[in-house]
Each structure stands twice: as structure tokens, then as C-alpha cells.
Amino acid sequence: HSEKVTTGIFCNDWFLDYVLHSARKKCEEKGIMAEFYLQGYQNAGGHNEKLAKDIQGLLESAIQNTRNELYLQVANVKGRIMIKMECDGKEDTFMWS
């Protein structure tokens, strides 16, 4: 008997990691396929609470308004954070600094 491991570490920012895991669980409960990617985001083992709360707000809204698929990408682009979100084929990109 083996169980599928559904948790892991998205990034070294423990608070943002918690936000992403919570959102993934909510998606699973609603039957939404969710993919989250972090590229080049490193926070020296600390956390940026404002960024995590902003992403949490975006994800909560997206989960309420999404039926099938949710894609989130957080990337470091020349020292600024780019947040790209796609919900059921509708895409938005935000620059966060």
C-alpha cells in the first residue's frame, strides 16, 4: 500500500509555500487542475508577507471564479516579480515590486 505524496516545497519562503499548498488543496477539493511554478524567486530563507498575501488574494479570487484549470507562475524578471495567472484560458500578468 502506497500513498501519493501531494506536498512539497515550492520555494524557500515558508509563508508563500503555505499559501500555495493551501490553494492547491482548495483546488483539489473543487476538482480544479492547478499548476504553480516559481522561477528565480528566492528570498534568502525569510519571507515577504506582502507578496504572499497578494498572491493569496489573487488565488482565492481565481479559485472562486475557475471551473477547470488554474495556472500560476511567479518569476523574477530583472529584479521585479512577475505574477502570471491563467484561469480557464483567460490570462493576466502582473508586475510586483
Summary of the structure (lengths in Angstrom):
residues: 97
radius of gyration: 13.4
end to end distance: 46.4
largest distance: 46.6
contacts: 263
relative contact order: 0.18
helix: 35%
strand: 32%
